Amino acid sequence: MSGPTLTRGHVVIDVEACKGCDLCIDACPPGVLTMTTHAVNRRGYRYPVLAPGCTGCKACSQICPDFVFQVYKLAEPVEVSVDGEGAP
């Protein structure tokens, strides 16, 4: 999948604090969080990564038992290319 995607929020993830519980993945309404498959943090846990399309809804931060998310809602939606080009 490629092309522009509207992003309305941004998430900062403390990957080192994550214990890989996967709760955030199912809680994310737009489905833009995915767990790493091969990468792990220093403690050996997989962690979530964010793709373009975040709405800033804070569902991930509300369900996370380890408080690894900081969610920022953007004042104006930003168009981001799914292939990594563009500005978040």
N, C-alpha and C positions, 0 to 999 in steps of 0.2 A: 504494500500500500504506500503510495506517495502522493504528494500534492499538499496544498495548504490546509491547515487545520486551525480553527479559532481556539485560542487559549485564553481563559478568563481568570486563571489563577496560577500560582506557582507554589511548589512544595519543596522545602529544604528537609532532607532526610539525614538523620544522624545514624549512618549505617553501622557504626561501631556499637551503638546501644541496642540495635535490633537483635531479637532472638529468633527471627524467622517464623513467627507463628502463623503467618498468612491471613490473619483477620482483616487486614487493610485491603487485601486484594479483592475479597468478596464484598466489602463494604463500599468500594469505590463506584459510585453511580455511572460515571462515563467510562469506566473500565480502563483507565490509563495507567494504573499501577500493575506491574508484573514483577514476579520474583526472579532473581537471578537463578540460572541453572547450574553454572559452573563456578562463578565467583562467590567467595565467602568473605566475611569480615574477619578481624583478627581472632575472634573467639570461635570461628568455624561455622557461623550461621549464614545462611542465604539471606538476602535483604531485598527490599523493593526498589525498583527504579521507575522513574516517572517518564511517560511519553507525552507528547503534545496533546492538548485537549482538556487539561485540568479546568474545572469550573470554580475551584476555590470553595467547595461546599463544606470542607472540614470533616467529612465522614471518617477519613483515615485517622485524623488526630483524635477524634472522639472515641474511636474503638480501640486504639492502640494502648495496650497495657504498659508499655515501656516509654511512652511519650517521646517517640523519635521524630515526630512530624512538626514542622512549623509551616503553617499555611498562610499564604498571602493572596488576597483577592485583588486583582488588577482593576484600576478605575475604568479602563477601556479595554475591550478584547483585543488581543494581538494575533495576527495571522502568522503562523509558524509552519514551515515546511516539514513534513513528516520525515524526510530524508536527512534532517539535521540542519538544513540551511534556514536562514531567517533569524529573527531576533525574538527571544522570549519576552 
